[in-house]
Every structure is written in C-alpha cells, then in structure tokens.
Amino acid sequence: MSYILVAEDDQFLNKMYKINLEDEGYTLKFVTNGEQAIESIDRQKPDLLILDLLMPKVDGFAVLEHIKSKGYAIPTMILTNLSQDVDQEKCKELGAADFFVKSDM
C-alpha cells in the first residue's frame, strides 16, 4: 500500500483527496502547512507528495528546497493556484515531477 503525504491548507480539497485516494487503497496523511510537511517528510518518506505552493508558515518552494537539500527521492506533484511559467520552472528545477494549476482542473 502506498503512503501519500498531502500538504494542502484547503480543507475542501483535502476531503476530495481523501474520498478519491483512500477508495483506491492509498494511505494518506494530511498536513496544512510547509513546516508540518518538512517534519513529516523527515520522519517518514512518502511514496508520493501532493504539494500546494501557497501554505502558511513555510511555502511549498521551501519544502521542495528541503527535499532537494536532503537528497530525498520523493515523487512530488504540485497542485497550486500559481500559474506563472516561472513558478512551474522553479518547481521542476527543484525536482517536482508534475505541476497542475488548480483553476485548470
């Protein structure tokens, strides 16, 4: 069973992830800010990270920088409201596997 860490501060989206992914058999852990995401990643590496960029305390870019600085190999999917090409490029440079704009979904 795969362990997915969801770092998202929008409770509606977290409910959506929970309904859709747990029904598929995934184990989920939810955190609502980047500081919690970093702590959780350091404790147990997820099989997949679903990461928002705009979160309280520590943003998603800092989470990606932490993952890269530690040399962790964690597939990361960005789901964000940031739609600028520069944001997408920065995420890819920091190791994100994919980038989705929430408003496009």
CORKADA-V497358 format. One record per residue. RES is the residue in one letter. PHI is phi as a letter, one per 20 degrees, with the letter a starting at -180 (none if undefined). Layout:
BEGIN
res->RES phi->PHI
res->RES phi->PHI
END
This chain:
BEGIN
res->M phi->none
res->S phi->e
res->Y phi->d
res->I phi->d
res->L phi->e
res->V phi->d
res->A phi->d
res->E phi->b
res->D phi->e
res->D phi->e
res->Q phi->f
res->F phi->f
res->L phi->f
res->N phi->f
res->K phi->f
res->M phi->f
res->Y phi->f
res->K phi->g
res->I phi->f
res->N phi->f
res->L phi->e
res->E phi->f
res->D phi->f
res->E phi->e
res->G phi->n
res->Y phi->e
res->T phi->e
res->L phi->d
res->K phi->c
res->F phi->d
res->V phi->c
res->T phi->d
res->N phi->b
res->G phi->f
res->E phi->f
res->Q phi->f
res->A phi->f
res->I phi->f
res->E phi->f
res->S phi->f
res->I phi->f
res->D phi->f
res->R phi->f
res->Q phi->b
res->K phi->f
res->P phi->f
res->D phi->f
res->L phi->b
res->L phi->d
res->I phi->d
res->L phi->c
res->D phi->e
res->L phi->e
res->L phi->e
res->M phi->c
res->P phi->f
res->K phi->m
res->V phi->c
res->D phi->e
res->G phi->f
res->F phi->f
res->A phi->f
res->V phi->f
res->L phi->f
res->E phi->f
res->H phi->f
res->I phi->g
res->K phi->f
res->S phi->f
res->K phi->e
res->G phi->m
res->Y phi->f
res->A phi->d
res->I phi->c
res->P phi->g
res->T phi->c
res->M phi->d
res->I phi->e
res->L phi->c
res->T phi->b
res->N phi->e
res->L phi->f
res->S phi->c
res->Q phi->f
res->D phi->g
res->V phi->f
res->D phi->f
res->Q phi->f
res->E phi->f
res->K phi->f
res->C phi->f
res->K phi->f
res->E phi->f
res->L phi->e
res->G phi->o
res->A phi->f
res->A phi->f
res->D phi->b
res->F phi->b
res->F phi->c
res->V phi->e
res->K phi->g
res->S phi->f
res->D phi->e
res->M phi->e
END
